[in-house]
Amino acid sequence: MGMVITIIAGLPGSYKEDLCTYIVNLNQEHGRWLVYCQMPDNCEPFNVGQIHRYLSNVLEAQRNRTVRQSVYSRKKLRLLIVTPGYTDVIDVVQAIQMHPDPEVQSAFVIGTITACVDPQCSTMEHRLFFPKVLDQCFQGLVSNVVFTSLTSEQRHPLLVHLQKLIRVANPSIAFILAEKGAVTRNADVEMILSDSSFSEPMMLRARYLMFPGWWNGKFRSGSVFPQMTQICIRFSRPLEKARFVTKCKALRATLKSFPFNGNIYHIRAQLKFSDSEKMFEICHNTQTNMFCMVPLQDGPSPPPLQGDGRTSGRKLDSFVVFIGCTLKEETMKDWLRQCASQKLQKKSLKTFETLTKQEIKNVHVKRHLELPPPGWFYNGNQFVNFFGEKSDYHPLMDTFIEEYLSEVNKEIEKYNTEIAKQVCQDLFES
């Protein structure tokens, strides 16, 4: 048997990467792992040529190994592929099966395909599913569905409805409950890591019936609708943590109905905040309002995620990846600019009309005991003149206010002068 490939599919935010990490860490003693996973800042769709190069490189590396192998290197080598974005599983299967090098084709065998589904963020509106949710669970391809939320409420209406719908699309599929990708049962791990589930006669029969032409790479998967966009914005300056978290938490209230244009459903990022030197890894799901922030140097060690070799090991700047419907890059940049440190605004000069009642009262309290002009006296409660006219305010109150305005406006002008001298660079300036 060739090297076994385990495929994990799922939409962004479905915890498929967490399941991958959990599986690898759980089984390190029983075998060696190669993980093919899109880099966090990569927004490209599934690339057939890239996975062809990767499989060729893996086989070449295996051939170049020395005869004297350590105990570690003699362990069984497995390849785990985590599909990117809204990839159709059949496209990944065809890419592996139709490798241009026959030797590479024969060197790898698909063991099983598992799909991750988060019931809480599987629908865009009412019962309208996100693109490719059901496509990633189809009969003949996928053996297991891992539900990554609502696992403590197994009779939750949303979970039950989703299970029934997936069961219609794939009657033989196995359901696994794993909160945030943490599989707890050995039997579930064995199903995910099965060496032969994909090749069972029942699966093969369903595959030939449902995906005509798949065996020679001629099956064409459907397009993604509504159109989903992934945009990566890079920058080098730190953000303000409070502003960023507040903006993320406010996204759910901005979600619009069909055609969903401008909706941001998921954010992943690696960035710094102004109050720390640490780089943080961030994931935010708009529909569940789940915001997760982990310091990169202090977080759990993930498996060595690998692409085609061109991105491995390169140092990443700060970046934020927005995933949503028909997003525009300039709009996302403006969104991020509001999360950065803002230049202080100049203050307006005060006038009599803009004074508050409290300010006028403060002037009165401060100066009401000053000597009144001739013909006026203060009786302890009010100001009275020789004609019997009374006033609650000092007769020279207008003069006092003019002096107060002059003093306050001098301070404002000084403040505005200092603000004008400050240079506030744009978030995206180098």
C-alpha positions in Angstrom: 0.0 0.0 0.0 1.2 3.5 -0.8 1.4 6.4 1.6 -2.0 7.1 3.1 -3.6 10.5 2.6 -6.2 11.7 5.1 -8.2 14.7 3.9 -9.9 17.1 6.2 -12.4 19.5 4.6 -14.5 22.4 6.0 -15.4 26.0 5.6 -13.4 28.8 7.1 -14.1 28.9 10.9 -15.1 25.2 11.0 -12.1 24.3 13.3 -10.7 22.0 10.6 -7.1 23.3 11.4 -7.8 22.6 15.1 -8.9 19.1 14.3 -5.7 18.6 12.2 -3.5 19.8 15.1 -5.3 17.6 17.6 -5.0 14.5 15.4 -1.3 15.1 14.8 -0.5 15.7 18.4 -2.5 12.8 19.5 -0.8 10.3 17.2 2.8 11.5 17.1 4.0 8.3 18.8 2.3 6.0 16.2 3.6 7.5 13.1 5.2 10.4 11.3 3.1 13.2 9.8 3.3 15.5 6.8 0.7 18.2 6.8 -0.4 20.1 3.7 -2.3 23.2 4.7 -2.7 26.7 3.3 -0.6 29.3 5.0 -2.7 31.6 7.2 -2.1 34.7 4.9 -2.8 32.8 1.7 -6.1 33.6 0.1 -5.7 31.7 -3.2 -8.2 29.0 -4.1 -7.2 25.4 -4.3 -4.2 25.1 -6.6 -3.9 21.8 -8.5 -0.4 22.5 -9.7 0.8 23.3 -6.2 -0.4 20.0 -4.7 1.1 18.1 -7.7 4.5 19.7 -6.9 4.1 19.0 -3.2 3.3 15.3 -3.8 6.3 15.0 -6.1 8.6 16.6 -3.6 7.3 14.2 -0.8 8.0 11.2 -2.9 11.4 12.4 -4.0 12.3 13.0 -0.3 11.3 9.5 0.5 13.5 8.1 -2.2 16.5 10.1 -1.0 16.4 8.8 2.5 19.4 6.8 3.6 19.3 3.0 4.1 20.3 3.4 7.8 17.1 4.7 9.3 16.5 5.6 12.8 13.6 4.1 14.8 11.7 7.4 14.4 12.1 7.4 10.6 10.9 3.8 10.3 7.5 4.8 11.7 4.7 4.9 9.2 4.5 8.1 7.2 1.1 9.7 6.7 0.0 12.8 4.8 -2.8 15.0 6.1 -4.3 17.5 3.7 -6.5 20.3 5.0 -8.5 21.8 2.1 -8.5 25.6 1.8 -11.5 27.9 1.9 -14.6 26.9 -0.1 -12.9 24.0 -1.9 -15.0 21.2 -3.4 -13.8 17.9 -2.1 -14.0 16.2 -5.5 -11.5 18.7 -6.9 -9.0 17.6 -4.3 -9.6 13.9 -5.1 -9.2 14.5 -8.8 -6.0 16.5 -8.3 -4.5 13.6 -6.4 -5.8 10.9 -8.7 -4.7 12.7 -11.9 -1.1 13.5 -11.0 0.8 13.7 -14.3 3.5 11.4 -12.9 2.2 7.7 -12.8 4.8 6.8 -10.2 3.4 9.6 -7.9 -0.1 8.4 -8.6 0.7 4.9 -7.4 2.7 6.0 -4.4 -0.3 7.7 -2.7 -3.7 6.4 -1.7 -6.6 8.3 -0.1 -7.6 6.7 3.2 -10.6 8.7 4.2 -12.2 12.1 3.9 -13.6 13.9 6.9 -15.6 17.2 6.8 -15.8 19.7 9.7 -19.1 21.5 10.2 -19.9 24.2 12.8 -23.7 24.1 13.0 -23.8 27.7 14.4 -22.2 29.2 11.3 -23.4 26.9 8.5 -26.2 29.1 7.3 -26.1 32.6 5.8 -29.8 33.4 6.4 -32.7 31.3 7.7 -32.0 27.9 6.1 -29.7 29.1 3.3 -26.4 27.3 3.7 -23.0 28.7 3.0 -21.6 27.5 -0.3 -20.1 24.0 -0.4 -21.5 22.9 3.0 -23.3 20.0 1.6 -20.9 19.5 -1.3 -18.2 18.7 1.4 -20.4 16.0 2.8 -21.5 14.1 -0.4 -21.9 10.4 -0.6 -19.1 8.5 -2.3 -16.4 10.9 -1.0 -16.8 11.8 2.6 -17.0 9.1 5.3 -17.3 11.3 8.4 -18.7 14.6 9.5 -17.2 16.2 12.6 -19.6 18.7 14.3 -17.5 21.2 16.1 -20.1 23.1 18.1 -23.3 22.4 20.1 -21.8 19.1 21.1 -23.1 19.4 24.7 -26.6 19.9 23.3 -27.1 16.8 21.1 -30.8 17.5 20.7 -30.3 21.2 19.8 -32.8 21.9 16.9 -30.1 23.4 14.7 -27.8 20.4 15.2 -30.6 17.9 14.6 -31.8 19.7 11.5 -28.3 19.7 10.0 -27.8 16.0 10.8 -31.0 15.1 9.1 -30.1 17.1 6.0 -26.6 15.7 5.7 -28.0 12.2 6.2 -30.2 12.7 3.2 -27.2 13.8 1.1 -25.1 10.9 2.5 -27.0 8.1 4.1 -23.9 6.1 5.2 -21.9 9.0 6.7 -20.7 8.8 10.3 -21.3 11.7 12.7 -18.6 12.7 15.2 -19.0 15.2 18.0 -15.8 17.2 18.7 -16.1 20.6 20.3 -13.8 22.9 18.5 -12.1 20.0 16.8 -11.1 18.1 20.0 -11.9 14.4 19.3 -12.4 12.5 22.6 -13.2 8.9 21.5 -10.6 6.5 20.2 -13.2 5.0 17.9 -13.7 8.5 16.3 -10.0 8.9 15.8 -9.8 5.5 14.1 -12.6 6.5 11.7 -10.9 9.7 10.8 -7.6 7.9 10.2 -9.0 4.9 8.4 -6.7 3.5 5.6 -9.5 2.0 3.5 -12.8 3.9 4.0 -12.5 5.8 0.8 -11.8 2.6 -1.3 -14.7 0.6 0.1 -16.9 -0.9 -2.7 -20.0 1.0 -1.6 -18.1 4.3 -1.7 -16.6 3.5 -5.1 -20.0 2.7 -6.5 -21.5 5.9 -5.2 -18.6 7.9 -6.6 -19.0 6.5 -10.1 -22.8 7.3 -10.0 -22.6 10.8 -8.5 -19.4 12.1 -10.1 -19.2 10.9 -13.7 -15.8 11.4 -15.2 -14.0 11.7 -11.8 -11.7 8.8 -12.6 -10.1 10.7 -15.5 -10.3 14.2 -13.9 -13.2 15.4 -16.1 -15.8 16.1 -13.5 -16.5 19.8 -13.0 -17.7 20.9 -9.6 -20.2 23.7 -9.3 -19.3 27.4 -8.8 -19.4 29.1 -5.4 -22.7 31.0 -4.9 -23.1 33.5 -3.4 -19.6 34.6 -4.4 -17.2 34.5 -1.4 -14.2 36.7 -1.2 -11.0 36.3 0.8 -8.8 39.4 1.1 -5.5 39.6 2.9 -4.4 43.1 4.1 -0.8 43.5 5.2 0.6 46.3 7.3 3.5 46.8 9.7 2.1 49.1 12.4 0.4 47.9 15.7 -3.4 48.3 16.2 -5.3 49.5 19.2 -6.6 46.3 21.0 -9.8 47.9 22.3 -10.7 49.4 18.9 -10.0 46.2 17.1 -12.0 44.0 19.4 -14.9 46.4 19.5 -14.9 46.6 15.7 -14.9 42.8 15.4 -17.7 42.4 18.0 -19.8 45.0 16.1 -19.7 43.1 12.8 -22.6 40.8 13.6 -25.0 43.8 13.8 -23.9 44.8 10.3 -24.8 41.5 8.6 -27.2 42.1 5.7 -29.7 39.9 4.0 -29.4 38.6 0.4 -27.4 39.3 -1.7 -25.1 39.7 1.4 -22.8 42.1 -0.3 -20.1 43.5 2.1 -20.8 40.9 4.9 -17.7 39.8 6.8 -18.2 36.3 8.2 -14.7 35.4 9.4 -11.5 37.1 10.3 -8.1 35.5 10.9 -5.0 37.6 11.6 -1.5 37.7 12.9 -0.7 41.2 14.3 0.7 43.3 17.1 -1.2 45.7 19.5 0.2 48.9 20.7 0.3 47.8 24.3 2.5 44.7 23.7 5.5 43.6 21.7 4.0 40.1 21.2 2.6 38.9 17.9 -1.0 37.5 18.4 -2.9 35.0 16.3 -6.5 36.0 16.1 -9.7 34.3 14.8 -13.1 35.9 14.9 -16.3 34.4 13.8 -19.0 37.0 13.1 -22.0 34.8 13.4 -21.1 33.3 16.8 -19.2 36.4 17.9 -16.4 34.2 19.1 -13.1 36.2 19.4 -10.0 34.1 20.0 -6.6 35.7 20.6 -3.4 33.6 21.3 0.2 34.9 21.6 2.1 33.2 18.9 5.2 32.5 21.0 3.1 31.2 24.0 0.4 29.3 22.2 0.2 25.6 21.6 2.6 24.2 19.0 0.7 23.4 15.8 2.0 20.7 13.4 4.4 22.0 10.8 1.9 23.3 8.3 3.4 23.1 4.8 2.5 24.4 1.4 4.4 24.0 -1.8 7.7 25.0 -0.1 7.7 28.6 -1.4 6.0 29.9 1.7 7.6 27.7 4.3 9.6 29.5 7.0 9.2 33.1 5.7 8.6 35.8 8.2 5.1 37.2 8.1 4.3 40.8 8.7 1.1 41.8 10.4 -1.8 40.8 8.3 -5.6 40.4 8.5 -7.6 38.1 6.3 -11.2 39.0 5.7 -13.7 36.4 4.5 -17.1 37.4 3.3 -19.3 38.3 0.3 -18.0 40.5 -2.5 -15.6 42.4 -0.2 -13.5 45.3 -1.5 -9.9 45.8 -0.5 -10.1 49.6 0.0 -13.2 49.1 2.2 -11.3 46.6 4.3 -8.3 49.0 4.6 -10.6 51.8 5.8 -12.0 49.3 8.4 -8.5 48.6 9.7 -7.5 52.3 9.7 -10.3 52.8 12.3 -8.5 50.1 14.5 -5.2 52.0 14.5 -4.2 54.9 16.7 -6.1 57.9 15.6 -4.7 61.4 15.2 -6.1 63.8 17.8 -8.6 66.2 16.4 -8.3 70.0 16.8 -10.6 71.6 19.2 -13.0 74.4 18.2 -12.7 77.8 19.8 -15.3 78.6 22.4 -17.9 81.3 22.0 -20.6 82.6 24.3 -23.2 80.5 22.4 -21.2 77.2 22.9 -20.6 77.7 26.6 -22.5 75.1 28.8 -24.7 76.0 31.7 -22.1 74.4 34.0 -19.3 76.5 32.6 -21.3 79.7 33.2 -22.2 78.5 36.7 -18.5 77.9 37.4 -17.6 81.4 36.3 -20.3 82.8 38.6 -19.2 80.7 41.6 -15.6 81.7 41.1 -16.1 85.5 40.8 -19.5 86.4 42.3 -17.9 87.8 45.5 -15.8 90.3 43.5 -16.6 94.0 44.2 -19.7 95.1 42.2 -19.7 98.4 40.2 -21.0 101.6 41.9 -24.8 101.5 42.5 -24.9 97.7 43.2 -24.5 95.7 46.3 -24.8 92.0 47.2 -27.3 91.1 49.9 -26.1 87.5 50.3 -28.5 86.0 47.8 -28.8 88.4 44.9 -27.3 91.6 43.4 -29.5 94.7 44.0 -29.1 98.3 42.7 -30.4 101.6 43.9 -33.5 101.3 41.7 -34.5 98.0 43.4 -33.5 95.9 40.3 -32.3 92.4 41.2 -30.1 89.9 39.5 -28.9 86.4 40.3 -25.6 87.1 38.5 -22.9 89.6 39.1 -23.4 92.8 37.1 -20.0 92.4 35.5 -20.8 88.8 34.5 -20.5 89.5 30.8 -17.0 90.9 31.4 -16.1 87.8 33.5 -17.3 85.5 30.7 -15.3 87.4 28.0 -12.2 87.1 30.2 -12.9 83.3 30.7 -13.3 82.8 26.9 -10.1 84.6 26.2 -8.2 82.5 28.7 -9.8 79.2 27.5 -9.3 80.0 23.8 -5.6 80.7 24.4 -5.2 77.1 25.8 -7.2 75.7 22.9 -5.0 77.5 20.4 -1.9 76.2 22.1 -3.3 72.7 22.0 -4.2 73.0 18.3 -0.7 74.2 17.5 0.8 71.1 19.1 -1.7 68.9 17.3 -0.7 70.5 14.0 2.9 69.6 14.6 2.2 65.9 15.0 2.8 63.6 12.1 0.3 60.7 12.0 1.4 58.1 9.4 -1.1 56.0 7.6 -1.4 52.4 8.8 -0.2 51.2 5.4 2.7 53.5 4.9 6.1 51.8 5.2 
